[in-house]
């Protein structure tokens, strides 16, 4: 896993450099917004670009994937970002917003992939759970006992979901609704 990081960084730097040189004619400094997950990598590539070229170091802001898309799709010009990073693909509604606002020359470049981890204290016994059990732990509404309707999620303890799960409180930490990583989790777990 660690051996791939320099390759991803090099690819990202090359793509970013090509894009930035083209955009440098429009303004003195490139503005990048988007994913908080991608932010550390984008910042590193931007700093390297600034140090290795005669161009100013791009400004990189962490706005979340959704927040970055909103800013990017507001229009063309000096008051809108040139690049948006995302932990997911652009949604149809975002693409339509871009189109409506004249942002039509959009290029997608896949640099890498997010990872989502389900973690617990290493002192606990190993835990194995299904997507359905995880859904029942995090969903706002879950199927009723008879399966005919949705009810407010009553589960506070893993054992309440399934007797094979530990007798521990369910505690969930995750990204905000503006996060592409959250969107990916919802696609993989909630919608599936």
GROMACS elastic network, one bead per residue, 0.5 to 0.9 nm:
[ bonds ]
;  ai    aj funct       b0    kb
    1     4     6  0.57281   500
    1     5     6  0.73097   500
    2     5     6  0.55606   500
    2     6     6  0.81028   500
    3     6     6  0.66844   500
    3     7     6  0.77704   500
    4     7     6  0.53376   500
    4     8     6  0.63040   500
    4     9     6  0.86681   500
    5     8     6  0.51413   500
    5     9     6  0.60811   500
    5    10     6  0.85846   500
    6    10     6  0.60434   500
    6    11     6  0.85856   500
    7    10     6  0.50676   500
    7    11     6  0.61833   500
    7    12     6  0.84852   500
    8    11     6  0.51534   500
    8    12     6  0.60143   500
    8    13     6  0.84512   500
    8   111     6  0.63801   500
    8   112     6  0.69560   500
    9    12     6  0.50487   500
    9    13     6  0.59788   500
    9    14     6  0.85948   500
    9    41     6  0.76801   500
    9    42     6  0.89872   500
    9    44     6  0.86382   500
    9    45     6  0.69077   500
    9   111     6  0.84188   500
   10    13     6  0.50034   500
   10    14     6  0.61745   500
   10    15     6  0.86507   500
   10    45     6  0.84755   500
   11    14     6  0.51743   500
   11    15     6  0.62118   500
   11    16     6  0.84111   500
   11   111     6  0.71804   500
   12    15     6  0.52382   500
   12    16     6  0.58677   500
   12    17     6  0.83213   500
   12    41     6  0.88903   500
   12    42     6  0.81533   500
   12    45     6  0.70533   500
   12   109     6  0.88187   500
   12   110     6  0.89982   500
   12   111     6  0.61903   500
   13    16     6  0.50466   500
   13    17     6  0.58092   500
   13    18     6  0.85207   500
   13    42     6  0.88919   500
   13    45     6  0.55990   500
   13    46     6  0.77931   500
   13    48     6  0.78945   500
   13    49     6  0.69916   500
   14    17     6  0.50645   500
   14    18     6  0.62035   500
   14    19     6  0.85733   500
   15    18     6  0.53047   500
   15    19     6  0.61819   500
   15    20     6  0.84585   500
   15   109     6  0.79159   500
   16    19     6  0.51316   500
   16    20     6  0.58343   500
   16    21     6  0.84711   500
   16    45     6  0.78243   500
   16    46     6  0.78953   500
   16    49     6  0.81047   500
   17    20     6  0.50654   500
   17    21     6  0.60296   500
   17    22     6  0.85546   500
   17    46     6  0.87836   500
   17    49     6  0.67189   500
   17    53     6  0.89820   500
   18    21     6  0.54261   500
   18    22     6  0.64134   500
   18    23     6  0.87508   500
   19    22     6  0.53003   500
   19    23     6  0.62110   500
   19    24     6  0.85589   500
   19    82     6  0.89957   500
   19    83     6  0.87236   500
   20    24     6  0.57726   500
   20    29     6  0.86459   500
   20    30     6  0.64916   500
   20    55     6  0.87038   500
   20    58     6  0.83231   500
   20    82     6  0.86496   500
   21    24     6  0.50843   500
   21    25     6  0.74777   500
   21    55     6  0.80602   500
   22    25     6  0.64754   500
   22    26     6  0.82233   500
   23    26     6  0.54476   500
   23    27     6  0.70046   500
   23    28     6  0.87879   500
   23    29     6  0.86130   500
   23    30     6  0.70385   500
   23    82     6  0.75392   500
   24    27     6  0.54760   500
   24    28     6  0.58708   500
   24    29     6  0.66307   500
   24    30     6  0.68021   500
   24    55     6  0.78774   500
   25    28     6  0.72731   500
   26    29     6  0.87524   500
   26    30     6  0.89193   500
   26    77     6  0.82947   500
   26    78     6  0.77862   500
   27    30     6  0.69851   500
   27    78     6  0.69031   500
   28    55     6  0.81451   500
   28    56     6  0.71888   500
   29    55     6  0.78078   500
   29    56     6  0.58218   500
   29    57     6  0.70055   500
   29    58     6  0.56434   500
   29    59     6  0.71399   500
   30    56     6  0.80216   500
   30    57     6  0.77100   500
   30    59     6  0.62337   500
   30    60     6  0.84971   500
   30    81     6  0.75792   500
   30    82     6  0.63570   500
   30    83     6  0.80553   500
   31    58     6  0.58506   500
   31    60     6  0.61761   500
   31    61     6  0.80106   500
   31    80     6  0.78947   500
   31    82     6  0.55030   500
   31    83     6  0.66540   500
   31    84     6  0.87003   500
   32    42     6  0.84222   500
   32    58     6  0.71176   500
   32    59     6  0.60414   500
   32    61     6  0.62478   500
   32    62     6  0.86786   500
   32    68     6  0.84457   500
   32    72     6  0.89199   500
   32    81     6  0.56499   500
   32    82     6  0.60425   500
   32    84     6  0.55953   500
   32    85     6  0.73768   500
   33    39     6  0.83291   500
   33    59     6  0.83317   500
   33    60     6  0.57759   500
   33    62     6  0.59004   500
   33    63     6  0.60914   500
   33    64     6  0.79994   500
   33    65     6  0.82820   500
   33    67     6  0.81860   500
   33    68     6  0.51249   500
   33    69     6  0.82588   500
   33    71     6  0.78382   500
   33    72     6  0.78096   500
   33    81     6  0.65440   500
   33    82     6  0.82884   500
   33    83     6  0.65003   500
   33    85     6  0.62751   500
   33    86     6  0.88905   500
   34    37     6  0.87593   500
   34    38     6  0.76908   500
   34    39     6  0.72873   500
   34    60     6  0.83413   500
   34    61     6  0.66922   500
   34    62     6  0.54042   500
   34    66     6  0.73515   500
   34    67     6  0.65212   500
   34    69     6  0.70148   500
   34    71     6  0.88033   500
   34    72     6  0.88800   500
   34    83     6  0.83078   500
   34    84     6  0.50671   500
   34    86     6  0.57600   500
   34    87     6  0.86255   500
   34   179     6  0.89303   500
   35    38     6  0.52002   500
   35    39     6  0.59662   500
   35    61     6  0.86376   500
   35    62     6  0.59445   500
   35    63     6  0.61976   500
   35    66     6  0.78789   500
   35    67     6  0.82430   500
   35    68     6  0.70257   500
   35    84     6  0.78822   500
   35    85     6  0.54080   500
   35    87     6  0.60708   500
   35   178     6  0.87090   500
   35   179     6  0.66758   500
   35   180     6  0.68426   500
   35   181     6  0.84818   500
   36    40     6  0.77030   500
   36    61     6  0.84121   500
   36    63     6  0.65074   500
   36    64     6  0.51919   500
   36    65     6  0.73462   500
   36    85     6  0.87298   500
   36    86     6  0.84772   500
   36    87     6  0.86139   500
   36   179     6  0.74547   500
   36   180     6  0.88474   500
   37    40     6  0.71452   500
   37    41     6  0.83155   500
   37    62     6  0.84696   500
   37    64     6  0.79774   500
   37    65     6  0.87736   500
   37    86     6  0.82869   500
   37    87     6  0.70593   500
   37   114     6  0.78048   500
   37   179     6  0.83816   500
   37   180     6  0.85018   500
   37   181     6  0.76434   500
   38    41     6  0.55366   500
   38    42     6  0.60750   500
   38    43     6  0.85737   500
   38    62     6  0.84259   500
   38    85     6  0.66496   500
   38    86     6  0.71118   500
   38    87     6  0.70751   500
   38   114     6  0.85826   500
   39    42     6  0.50779   500
   39    43     6  0.59208   500
   39    44     6  0.85100   500
   39    60     6  0.73185   500
   39    61     6  0.72429   500
   39    62     6  0.58328   500
   39    63     6  0.89806   500
   39    64     6  0.89818   500
   39    85     6  0.78542   500
   40    43     6  0.51738   500
   40    44     6  0.62357   500
   40    45     6  0.87715   500
   40    62     6  0.89888   500
   41    44     6  0.51284   500
   41    45     6  0.62790   500
   41    46     6  0.85599   500
   42    45     6  0.51705   500
   42    46     6  0.60215   500
   42    47     6  0.85778   500
   42    60     6  0.71083   500
   42    85     6  0.80360   500
   43    46     6  0.50195   500
   43    47     6  0.61050   500
   43    48     6  0.85527   500
   43    58     6  0.83426   500
   43    59     6  0.81452   500
   43    60     6  0.60158   500
   43    61     6  0.85454   500
   44    47     6  0.51931   500
   44    48     6  0.62042   500
   44    49     6  0.85765   500
   45    48     6  0.50495   500
   45    49     6  0.60462   500
   45    50     6  0.86003   500
   46    50     6  0.61774   500
   46    51     6  0.86267   500
   46    57     6  0.58876   500
   46    58     6  0.55415   500
   46    59     6  0.76922   500
   46    60     6  0.75719   500
   47    50     6  0.50776   500
   47    51     6  0.61556   500
   47    52     6  0.85448   500
   47    57     6  0.57756   500
   47    58     6  0.74342   500
   48    51     6  0.50808   500
   48    52     6  0.59372   500
   48    53     6  0.84480   500
   48    57     6  0.80582   500
   49    52     6  0.52207   500
   49    53     6  0.59675   500
   49    54     6  0.88227   500
   49    55     6  0.77344   500
   49    56     6  0.83344   500
   49    57     6  0.64937   500
   49    58     6  0.80367   500
   50    53     6  0.56305   500
   50    54     6  0.70373   500
   50    55     6  0.58420   500
   50    56     6  0.53817   500
   50    58     6  0.70615   500
   51    54     6  0.77428   500
   51    55     6  0.83525   500
   51    56     6  0.84319   500
   51    57     6  0.73569   500
   52    55     6  0.84706   500
   53    56     6  0.80382   500
   53    57     6  0.88646   500
   55    58     6  0.84972   500
   56    59     6  0.89595   500
   61    68     6  0.87313   500
   62    65     6  0.85545   500
   62    67     6  0.88342   500
   62    68     6  0.79927   500
   63    66     6  0.77216   500
   63    67     6  0.52127   500
   63    68     6  0.55191   500
   63   178     6  0.79745   500
   63   179     6  0.85951   500
   64    67     6  0.51804   500
   64    68     6  0.59573   500
   64    69     6  0.85436   500
   64    85     6  0.85125   500
   64    86     6  0.75112   500
   64    87     6  0.86465   500
   64   176     6  0.83196   500
   64   177     6  0.86780   500
   64   178     6  0.52819   500
   64   180     6  0.69920   500
   65    68     6  0.51576   500
   65    69     6  0.62083   500
   65    70     6  0.87714   500
   65    84     6  0.77718   500
   65    85     6  0.65745   500
   65    87     6  0.62461   500
   65    88     6  0.74873   500
   65   178     6  0.60664   500
   65   179     6  0.51870   500
   65   180     6  0.50160   500
   65   181     6  0.82576   500
   66    69     6  0.51110   500
   66    70     6  0.63188   500
   66    71     6  0.87920   500
   66    86     6  0.77704   500
   66    90     6  0.88834   500
   66    94     6  0.87442   500
   66   177     6  0.80139   500
   66   179     6  0.61748   500
   66   180     6  0.67173   500
   67    70     6  0.51840   500
   67    71     6  0.63826   500
   67    72     6  0.86099   500
   67   178     6  0.59688   500
   67   179     6  0.81285   500
   68    71     6  0.51911   500
   68    72     6  0.59821   500
   68    73     6  0.84722   500
   68    81     6  0.84119   500
   68    83     6  0.86973   500
   68    84     6  0.56271   500
   68    85     6  0.71117   500
   68    86     6  0.75987   500
   68   178     6  0.87923   500
   69    72     6  0.50107   500
   69    73     6  0.59256   500
   69    74     6  0.85617   500
   69    84     6  0.64452   500
   69    85     6  0.82975   500
   69    86     6  0.79445   500
   69    90     6  0.76249   500
   69    94     6  0.67033   500
   69    95     6  0.89158   500
   69    98     6  0.86983   500
   70    73     6  0.52910   500
   70    74     6  0.63144   500
   70    94     6  0.72222   500
   70    97     6  0.82130   500
   70    98     6  0.85355   500
   71    74     6  0.53744   500
   71    75     6  0.81246   500
   71    80     6  0.63131   500
   71    81     6  0.67169   500
   71    84     6  0.83907   500
   72    75     6  0.68588   500
   72    76     6  0.82650   500
   72    80     6  0.60523   500
   72    81     6  0.54167   500
   72    82     6  0.70124   500
   72    83     6  0.70099   500
   72    84     6  0.62995   500
   72    98     6  0.76225   500
   72   103     6  0.82148   500
   73    76     6  0.80968   500
   73    80     6  0.81302   500
   73    81     6  0.87885   500
   73    94     6  0.70396   500
   73    95     6  0.77422   500
   73    96     6  0.88400   500
   73    97     6  0.60136   500
   73    99     6  0.78717   500
   73   100     6  0.86081   500
   73   101     6  0.66748   500
   73   102     6  0.83051   500
   73   103     6  0.62631   500
   74    80     6  0.67394   500
   74    81     6  0.89804   500
   74    97     6  0.75792   500
   74    98     6  0.67027   500
   74   100     6  0.89784   500
   74   101     6  0.60516   500
   74   102     6  0.85425   500
   74   103     6  0.78905   500
   75    79     6  0.85025   500
   75    80     6  0.64676   500
   75    81     6  0.89003   500
   75    98     6  0.68919   500
   75    99     6  0.88754   500
   75   100     6  0.86492   500
   75   102     6  0.59394   500
   75   103     6  0.56601   500
   76    79     6  0.78345   500
   76    80     6  0.62591   500
   76    81     6  0.82515   500
   76    82     6  0.82956   500
   76   101     6  0.78157   500
   76   102     6  0.68795   500
   76   103     6  0.61654   500
   77    80     6  0.57370   500
   77    81     6  0.81400   500
   77    82     6  0.85933   500
   78    81     6  0.75901   500
   78    82     6  0.86496   500
   81    84     6  0.70930   500
   85    88     6  0.88382   500
   86    89     6  0.69868   500
   86    90     6  0.79100   500
   86   179     6  0.83305   500
   86   180     6  0.61778   500
   86   181     6  0.86795   500
   87   113     6  0.74215   500
   87   114     6  0.64680   500
   87   179     6  0.74803   500
   87   181     6  0.56245   500
   87   182     6  0.88772   500
   87   183     6  0.84154   500
   87   184     6  0.78012   500
   88    91     6  0.85123   500
   88   113     6  0.86518   500
   88   114     6  0.85862   500
   88   179     6  0.89528   500
   88   180     6  0.52513   500
   88   181     6  0.71740   500
   88   183     6  0.74210   500
   88   184     6  0.67841   500
   89   108     6  0.84236   500
   89   180     6  0.84072   500
   90    93     6  0.83360   500
   90    94     6  0.63064   500
   90    95     6  0.65276   500
   90   108     6  0.88356   500
   91    94     6  0.51877   500
   91    95     6  0.62737   500
   91    96     6  0.86771   500
   92    95     6  0.50594   500
   92    96     6  0.61699   500
   92    97     6  0.86150   500
   93    96     6  0.50479   500
   93    97     6  0.61731   500
   93    98     6  0.86678   500
   94    98     6  0.61827   500
   94    99     6  0.85590   500
   95    98     6  0.50875   500
   95    99     6  0.61747   500
   95   100     6  0.85852   500
   95   103     6  0.87179   500
   95   104     6  0.86401   500
   96   100     6  0.60186   500
   96   101     6  0.85661   500
   97   100     6  0.50395   500
   97   101     6  0.62135   500
   97   102     6  0.86740   500
   97   103     6  0.83537   500
   98   101     6  0.51642   500
   98   102     6  0.61955   500
   98   104     6  0.66023   500
   98   106     6  0.89162   500
   99   102     6  0.51417   500
   99   103     6  0.53339   500
   99   104     6  0.54209   500
  100   103     6  0.74960   500
  100   104     6  0.87110   500
  101   104     6  0.83844   500
  102   105     6  0.87326   500
  103   106     6  0.71088   500
  110   113     6  0.80504   500
  114   181     6  0.70038   500
  114   184     6  0.87039   500
  115   181     6  0.81992   500
  116   181     6  0.76232   500
  116   184     6  0.86766   500
  116   185     6  0.74107   500
  119   122     6  0.86084   500
  120   123     6  0.84192   500
  120   124     6  0.71745   500
  120   126     6  0.88366   500
  120   127     6  0.84258   500
  121   124     6  0.56997   500
  121   125     6  0.88697   500
  122   125     6  0.76609   500
  122   126     6  0.81688   500
  123   126     6  0.88867   500
  124   127     6  0.81626   500
  125   166     6  0.85976   500
  127   165     6  0.74936   500
  127   166     6  0.80341   500
  128   165     6  0.79411   500
  129   132     6  0.81329   500
  129   133     6  0.61385   500
  129   134     6  0.69018   500
  129   164     6  0.89266   500
  129   165     6  0.76088   500
  130   133     6  0.51724   500
  130   134     6  0.63578   500
  130   135     6  0.85939   500
  131   134     6  0.50584   500
  131   135     6  0.60432   500
  131   136     6  0.86076   500
  131   188     6  0.85369   500
  131   189     6  0.58643   500
  131   190     6  0.83174   500
  131   192     6  0.82013   500
  132   136     6  0.62010   500
  132   137     6  0.87010   500
  132   189     6  0.76510   500
  132   190     6  0.84577   500
  132   192     6  0.87828   500
  133   136     6  0.50841   500
  133   137     6  0.63917   500
  133   138     6  0.89857   500
  133   158     6  0.85635   500
  133   161     6  0.66272   500
  133   162     6  0.75368   500
  134   137     6  0.50682   500
  134   138     6  0.64444   500
  134   139     6  0.85147   500
  134   189     6  0.74898   500
  134   190     6  0.87114   500
  135   138     6  0.53588   500
  135   139     6  0.56531   500
  135   142     6  0.82625   500
  135   189     6  0.62459   500
  135   190     6  0.58298   500
  136   139     6  0.57436   500
  136   140     6  0.86581   500
  136   141     6  0.82985   500
  136   142     6  0.62298   500
  136   143     6  0.86019   500
  136   153     6  0.75297   500
  136   155     6  0.75165   500
  136   161     6  0.69236   500
  137   140     6  0.88167   500
  137   153     6  0.80084   500
  137   155     6  0.65104   500
  137   156     6  0.78477   500
  137   157     6  0.83276   500
  137   158     6  0.72982   500
  137   161     6  0.74557   500
  137   170     6  0.68543   500
  137   171     6  0.88257   500
  137   172     6  0.84064   500
  138   141     6  0.87815   500
  138   153     6  0.82902   500
  138   155     6  0.89521   500
  138   170     6  0.86496   500
  138   172     6  0.72387   500
  138   190     6  0.86061   500
  139   142     6  0.63357   500
  139   152     6  0.87350   500
  139   153     6  0.66850   500
  139   190     6  0.74239   500
  140   151     6  0.84934   500
  140   152     6  0.61611   500
  140   153     6  0.55073   500
  141   144     6  0.89904   500
  141   150     6  0.57921   500
  141   151     6  0.52296   500
  141   154     6  0.85736   500
  142   149     6  0.82939   500
  142   150     6  0.52482   500
  142   151     6  0.55290   500
  142   152     6  0.64613   500
  142   153     6  0.54726   500
  142   154     6  0.82938   500
  143   146     6  0.77627   500
  143   147     6  0.52274   500
  143   148     6  0.71119   500
  143   149     6  0.57474   500
  143   151     6  0.61515   500
  143   152     6  0.87731   500
  143   153     6  0.85109   500
  144   148     6  0.64093   500
  144   149     6  0.55292   500
  144   150     6  0.55169   500
  144   151     6  0.57092   500
  144   152     6  0.88212   500
  145   148     6  0.79946   500
  145   149     6  0.86791   500
  146   149     6  0.77788   500
  147   150     6  0.76928   500
  150   153     6  0.86778   500
  151   154     6  0.80644   500
  153   156     6  0.85265   500
  154   160     6  0.88209   500
  155   158     6  0.73438   500
  155   159     6  0.88256   500
  155   160     6  0.61291   500
  155   161     6  0.66371   500
  155   170     6  0.78916   500
  156   159     6  0.88586   500
  156   160     6  0.73601   500
  156   161     6  0.88297   500
  156   168     6  0.85924   500
  156   169     6  0.58852   500
  156   170     6  0.55933   500
  156   171     6  0.84589   500
  157   160     6  0.54693   500
  157   161     6  0.72821   500
  157   166     6  0.81833   500
  157   167     6  0.64690   500
  157   168     6  0.54624   500
  157   170     6  0.51501   500
  157   171     6  0.88179   500
  158   161     6  0.54362   500
  158   162     6  0.67502   500
  158   163     6  0.80770   500
  158   164     6  0.87951   500
  158   165     6  0.55940   500
  158   166     6  0.58599   500
  158   167     6  0.60815   500
  158   168     6  0.58720   500
  158   169     6  0.63972   500
  158   170     6  0.59132   500
  159   162     6  0.50990   500
  159   164     6  0.68420   500
  159   165     6  0.50110   500
  159   166     6  0.55146   500
  159   167     6  0.50634   500
  159   168     6  0.71324   500
  159   169     6  0.87186   500
  160   163     6  0.67687   500
  160   165     6  0.82893   500
  160   167     6  0.81956   500
  161   164     6  0.87727   500
  161   165     6  0.75331   500
  162   165     6  0.55904   500
  162   166     6  0.86632   500
  163   166     6  0.76017   500
  163   167     6  0.84329   500
  165   168     6  0.84504   500
  166   169     6  0.87555   500
  168   171     6  0.89326   500
  174   181     6  0.89338   500
  174   182     6  0.72531   500
  175   178     6  0.79218   500
  175   179     6  0.60118   500
  175   180     6  0.86782   500
  175   181     6  0.71108   500
  175   182     6  0.58105   500
  176   179     6  0.56034   500
  176   182     6  0.69409   500
  177   180     6  0.81024   500
  177   182     6  0.65295   500
  177   183     6  0.75795   500
  178   181     6  0.89093   500
  178   182     6  0.77786   500
  178   183     6  0.82813   500
  179   182     6  0.52320   500
  179   183     6  0.65035   500
  179   184     6  0.88045   500
  180   184     6  0.61469   500
  180   185     6  0.85955   500
  181   184     6  0.50058   500
  181   185     6  0.62538   500
  181   186     6  0.86339   500
  182   186     6  0.61497   500
  182   187     6  0.85630   500
  183   186     6  0.50924   500
  183   187     6  0.61742   500
  183   188     6  0.86494   500
  184   187     6  0.50458   500
  184   188     6  0.61055   500
  184   189     6  0.84251   500
  185   188     6  0.51365   500
  185   189     6  0.57413   500
  185   190     6  0.71903   500
  186   189     6  0.53396   500
  186   191     6  0.60932   500
  186   192     6  0.82261   500
  187   190     6  0.59640   500
  187   191     6  0.51330   500
  187   192     6  0.64731   500
  188   191     6  0.64954   500
  188   192     6  0.56686   500
  189   192     6  0.53211   500
